[in-house]
Amino acid sequence: MHLKHLRHLLMVADVESFSRAAQRLHLTQSALSRSIQALEDELGGKLIDRHGRRNVLTPLGELIAERARRMLFEEAELHRSVELFHRHHLGAIRVGLGAGPGAVLMTPFLRHMAMHHPGIQVAVSLGTSDALMIQLRQRTLDAVIVEVTSVAPATDLRHELLAQLQGRFICRAGHPLLLQAAAGETVTFDDVMRYPLASAPLSPEVARGLVKRFGARADPEHCLSLRCENVRSLVEAVLVSDAILFSIVAAVRTEIAEGKLFELATAPAVDDGPRYAFFTLAGRTEAPSMALFRRFVDEHLHD
């Protein structure tokens, strides 16, 4: 059995079209058809059926495709391990970060690598959990840090729990609600909602926690005025307006230390914030350079 035949089968399965698969594989359609036919002859059964304008796997094809994906994954990992061994180098660091971890880690990590490890290639991607997990599965990223409940459990994923960080309402120095709190008046969620509320996209778990604490009016789908995956952009907006930021405190620790931003105490208080996890592909060979990133995360992803 030739691995190239399995690759051809998986490409047809993914795009559900012989013509599109042949295009992506840089083959003629007849050459691709011969390859699939050779595999069917060897396995003694039909692997692909035509349903209208779509080419779909037969039950036998689905069985073969499931095992073929594992075989091709292991082949790619074998080549990766050998390459790292022969080159004796640390390898690149390609990681994806959700909004919270991105705000805490991205700039300090890029600064750290530029200063202390200038010879290592670093690529950091920001995005939603769904988008980053797609890139992880496509192997364009080697690791992803996102809120643990935002990713459905799967056999092809491995995760390691990281810190649970505090989520709080944050406002600028001199904000009217800070003056209200300083005068001894309780700040309620209704008070907060008199101002634009800003946040990065929240996981369903965090959203449920807000609704449980403050009622249905706290549903992020309805109460957020400013929503952005880049927390730093939201911080800039909050610094020059009366908008209030809902964020993990760690993302704005510098501004809090400088007296530019303040935690806003509310009644009832906000529950603890999201729990993050370090996601990788199960069985994926990890470049030695990832130890640098892991160490940095351990040191910096905390309140």
HELIX and SHEET records of a PDB file:
HELIX    1   1 LEU A    3  VAL A   15  1                                  13    
HELIX    2   2 PHE A   18  LEU A   25  1                                   8    
HELIX    3   3 GLN A   29  LEU A   43  1                                  15    
HELIX    4   4 PRO A   59  ARG A   87  1                                  29    
HELIX    5   5 ALA A   99  HIS A  116  1                                  18    
HELIX    6   6 SER A  129  ARG A  137  1                                   9    
HELIX    7   7 VAL A  148  SER A  150  5                                   3    
HELIX    8   8 PRO A  176  ALA A  182  1                                   7    
HELIX    9   9 PHE A  189  VAL A  192  1                                   4    
HELIX   10  10 PRO A  204  PHE A  214  1                                  11    
HELIX   11  11 ALA A  216  ALA A  218  5                                   3    
HELIX   12  12 PRO A  220  CYS A  223  1                                   4    
HELIX   13  13 VAL A  231  LEU A  239  1                                   9    
HELIX   14  14 VAL A  249  VAL A  252  5                                   4    
HELIX   15  15 ARG A  253  ALA A  257  1                                   5    
HELIX   16  16 MET A  290  HIS A  300  1                                  11    
SHEET    1   A 2 ILE A  48  HIS A  51  0                                        
SHEET    2   A 2 ARG A  54  LEU A  57 -1                                        
SHEET    1   B 8 VAL A 122  LEU A 126  0                                        
SHEET    2   B 8 ILE A  93  LEU A  97  1                                        
SHEET    3   B 8 ALA A 143  GLU A 147  1                                        
SHEET    4   B 8 ASP A 272  LEU A 281 -1                                        
SHEET    5   B 8 LEU A 157  ARG A 172 -1                                        
SHEET    6   B 8 ILE A 244  ILE A 248 -1                                        
SHEET    7   B 8 LEU A 197  SER A 199  1                                        
SHEET    8   B 8 LEU A 226  ARG A 227  1                                        
SHEET    1   C 6 VAL A 122  LEU A 126  0                                        
SHEET    2   C 6 ILE A  93  LEU A  97  1                                        
SHEET    3   C 6 ALA A 143  GLU A 147  1                                        
SHEET    4   C 6 ASP A 272  LEU A 281 -1                                        
SHEET    5   C 6 LEU A 157  ARG A 172 -1                                        
SHEET    6   C 6 LEU A 261  LEU A 264 -1                                        
END                                                                             
